């Protein structure tokens, strides 16, 4: 692959929701990965939920405990998958200890599988979306209690 072709691909990806692209051609492999658009909010009460039922429950749990939970949100519109394959076990469960950069789920958009990673070390406090459900850009997926 020529440098001009790579630059052109990068320019084309700038205006899309695609966060990772891998191309294999004529024995050459190219992988382009960029940071996600929106990774988290600091406080649970700072977002406005689009799906009415899950969000009030999350706010109710966070308020009495007086804990700041980190919210992992979807950087793209797509379908939420808790595991890498239908028969595989989920990436994480409630109570799982996670490290920064660890894959939490996959959001499938236009047949592309986008791995959503933790932006902090901590423990999964709540999973806000059911497996196989559609998600919107910026929609909360996980609440993580940061490690102290």
N, C-alpha and C positions, 0 to 999 in steps of 0.2 A: 504494500500500500504506500502510496506517495504522501508526502507531508501535506500537499494541497488538498488531497481527498480527506485526510483526517481533519484538517481545519474546517473544511466544508461540513463534515458530519457534526462537528462540535457546534458550529453556527446554527445548523438546522435543529439541533436538540435544545438550544437555549430557550426557544419559545414553546416548548412542550412540557408535559408533566413527567416525561420519561427521566428516571434518575440513573438508569444503568443500561448500557448497550454493549453487546458482545457480538463481534463479527469474525467469521473464520472464512478466509478466501485464499485459494492457491497456496496453502500451507502456512499462511500468516494468520496470526490471531491478534485482534484488537479489542480491548475492553475499555470503555469509557464509563466512568462513574462520577457522579457529582453529588454534592450535598443536597439534602432535601430542602424544600421551600420553607416549611414550618415544622419545627421538631417538637416544641412543647410550650406549654404555659406553666408559670410557676405556681399559681394558685388555682384551685378547682373552681372557685366562684367567679373567675374572670372570663369564662366563656359563656356563650349563649347557645344552648343545645338546639338542634334541629329536630331531634326525635323525642319529644316530651317525656317519656316514661323513665328512661335510664338516668338522665341527668339529675332530677330532683332527689333521687335515691342516693346518688353519689354525693351531692351537697349535704344531705342529711347526715351521712356517715362522717364526712370530713369536719363538719362544724362542732359536734360534741367532743371529738377527740382533740381539737385544736392542733392538728398536725398539718403541715404543708405537704401536699402530695404533688408529685411531678406528673403531668399529663402528657401522654404520648398521643399525638394526633396523626391523622392520615394526611400525607403530603399530596395525595392525588385522589381522584374519583375512581372507584373500582369495587372489587368484591373481596371481602375480608376472609382470609384463610388462616386458621390457627396452626396448621401443620403443613409440611412440605408436600404431602400426598394424602389422598383420602384415607388410606389405611394406616398411615404413620401416626405416631403419637404427637400431641401438640408441642410446639416449641416451648411454651411455658404454661404454668397453672397458677392459680391464686396461691400465694405463699412461696412461690419460687424465688430464689435469690438470683438476681441478674447483674451482669457487669455492663459497663458502658461499651456500646458497640455490639452487644449480643443481639442476635435476631430474635424478635418477639413474635412476628407473624409475617404473612405475605399479603400484599394487596395486588390483585390481578387487574390489570387495565389493558384492554385491547390485546389479550393473549400474552402480555408481558408480565412476568412475575417480579414484583418489586419487594425486596426484603425491607421490612421496617425494623430498625434497630433501636435499642435503648439508648437514651442520651445521658443516663446516669446510673451509678451503682445503687442497688437497693433491693426491695422486695415487692413483688407484684401484689398490690392491695385489692385490685378489682379489674376484671375484664369486662368492658362496657358493651362489646358487640358480640353477637352470636356468630358462629362459624357459618360461612356461606352468605352472609348478609351484605347488601350493598353499603358502601360508605361514601361520604362526600369529602371534598377537600376541607381540611381543618377539623374534621369530626373526631372527637376524643375516642381513643381505642382502649387505652390502659391507664390505670392510676398506679403510680409507683411510690412507695414510701422510701425516700432517699436514705442511704446508709449514713449513719452519723459518725 
